[in-house]
Amino acid sequence: MKNTIALLFFLILVSFSSFSQSLSSSPYSIYGLGSLYDSDFGSLSAIGSSGVALPSNRFINNLNPASLGFMYQNHFLFDVGGKAIQTSYQDVSKKESRNNVQFSHIAFAFPLSTKSAVSVALKPYSSAGFKISDYKLPIQDSNEEYTLSATGTGGLNNFDISYGYRIGKKVALGLTSSILFGSTTDNREYVIANSVTTIDKESNYNGVRLNLGGQFKVDSTFTIGANFKSPSKVNAAKVQSVITYNANLDASNTIESQASSDVDDYFLPFEFAVGINKQFKNNLSVSMDYEKAFWKNTDQADMYGNYLNQDKFKLGFSYRKEKDLRSYFDRIQFSTGINYDTGFLEIDNKRIANKAVSFGISLPIENTFSALNISYSYGQKGRISNGLIKENYHKISVNLSLDGIWFVKRKFE
């Protein structure tokens, strides 16, 4: 028990120390609040990030708070994870690669009664980590161009408190309150003819969002799930410095110096997700989800792109033999999945879509629901076009799901 507590304390310290680091290295994270982040708990990353209809009996399901209503009594669940990503970026003229290690999440859950449970989670919501050099852009209503160089880091964090309650034996409802907070730095240089303008900006954000979920067990093998995320406003403020000078650096003009001001608030859309999960007698599990986010209704746009409604399609399969519980191999779970995301950004009349395929394995630890989940994903984002970049990425996700049993007296030591 002491070793378990020490391990948990170490994981918490590592997670919080990693949380302040920038998580994304995508050039598309220059838009809005950065690239939106998928934190997949348990083995969800291996099944295409599907799982709206999965109950929280073996792991914490962050996709639907209603899943907590089916959590086993006397069990305490803890989940922590991270990712390693190798990405290659390619445009019409060149190609380069980057490696990145990211923190994914830290969470725990425990029952309050035979019909209810609560969970607390800390995870990224979005992340910015871009570096753009000498990017040519046209000047509106002109035949001339200007050059943009930019670097940025930071992003938003998401602190979730979730509660799930089961009504009878088949229906569960859940509610998540998400507290969003964080900051980004954005340093840009614009070159037009012989004039150079630098803008160094630090923005701070905060907001609250609600998520209502439900699950219905049609029978012991078939479950339907749904959740709804409320539209929300993320408050924003900035500190900015602006300097202009000529290309010879012999004259400069400070327009702003650490000037504080409010900026346009950022709006998160109404989102909903529906999913099904079917368990077959040969221990094959199939999960299928559909999600939609109404970004277009937020009536906001980025300087370089437009917001469109977003669709996500997710499909996952997992198999666990479990014929002989005394056999370690029989208790190993194998998973695979696919994921297609239309994206919510349109740049130069082209959507920035994302598609991925994943494979994973869940290795049991001791004689509990504890498991080490390892998955590999290959995906593509964006496209090669004038002014656009295609990303090809290889991602390895490692999640540790720990299960402890409370208030049960052992008969044998």
BELNORMO-V856705 format. One line per field, one symbol per residue. phi: phi as a letter, one per 20 degrees, with the letter a starting at -180 (. if undefined). burial: I if it has 9 or more other ideal C-beta (glycine too) atoms within 8 Angstrom, else O. A space follows every 50 residues. Layout:
# BELNORMO-V856705
phi->???
burial->???
This chain:
# BELNORMO-V856705
phi->.ffffffffffffffffeffefddceffffeleoffdeeeeldffedmme qgeefeddbeeeebfffffdfffmdddccbbbcccdcddccfcbbbcbdb dcfdabbbbbfdbfcbbcccbcbfdbbcbdbccleecfeglbeeccddcb cbboqddcddcccccedmdddccbcdddddbqbcdbdccddclddccdcd ccddcbacbdcdcbccefbfdccdcbbcdffbddfcbbcccccdbefeme bbbeeccleeaecgfddeefccbcbcccddfemedccccccbcefffflc begdadecfdccccbbccccflecfeefffefddcbacbccfmddcclmc fdeccbcccbcddfdldcefbddcccccbccmbeafndcdddcdcddccd ddccdeldffecd
burial->OOOIOOOIOOIIOOIIOIIOOIIIIIIIIIIOIIIOIOIIIIIIIIIIII IIIIIIOOIIIIIIIIIIIIIOOOIIIIIIIIIIIIIIIIIOOOOOOOOI OIIIIIIIIIIOOOOIIIIIIIIIIIIIIIOIOOIOIOIOOOOOOIIIII IIOIIIIIIIIIIIIIOOOOIIIIIIIIIIIIOIIIIIIIIIOOIIIIII IIIIIOIOIIIIIIIIIOOOOIIIIIIIIIIIOIOIIIIIIIIIOIOOOO OOOOOOOOOOOOOOOIIIIIIIIIIIIOIIOOIIIIIIIIIIIIIOIIOO OIOOIOIIIIIIIIIIIIIIIOOOOOOOOIIIIIIIIIIIIIIIIIIOOI OIIIIIIIIIIIIIOOOOIIIIIIIIIIIIIIOOOOOIIIIIIIIIIIII IIIIOOOOOOOOO
